Amino acid sequence: MDGVHVISLARAPARRAAFAQANAHLRYEFVDAVDGAALTPEQVAASGQFAPGLPYIPGAIGCALSHLGAWERAIALGRPLTVAEDDAVFRHDFHEKQWRLLSELPPHWDLVVW
């Protein structure tokens, strides 16, 4: 596995800086989050992911679409991804523990929630 894919709004450089400082020991890359505040109701409907009339706030919609994009990226790459949001703080030995745990999983596993 490669580094952690960190979902983060491009318009939130302070959050990215805080993540980088708290996780300087980590291999990661930022992945631009879907900005729910920038989506129109028509775009949300066109995504096909939300039933009409659900009371989700724009941030929740953006978050859901961002995570969906991460799943789609894993499928396209044909390999597992570790995905986190930009407020996560990782153990200093995360990559070591990650490798050990993943090597002990049975074949055909689908999801690990860290």
Buried (B, 14 or more C-beta within 10 A) or exposed (E): EEEBBBBBBEEBEEBBEBBBEBBEEBEBEBBEBBBBEEBEEEEBEEBEEBEEEEEBEBEEBBBBBBBEBBEEBBEEEEEBBBBBBBEBEBEEEBBEEBEEEEEEEEEEEEEEEE
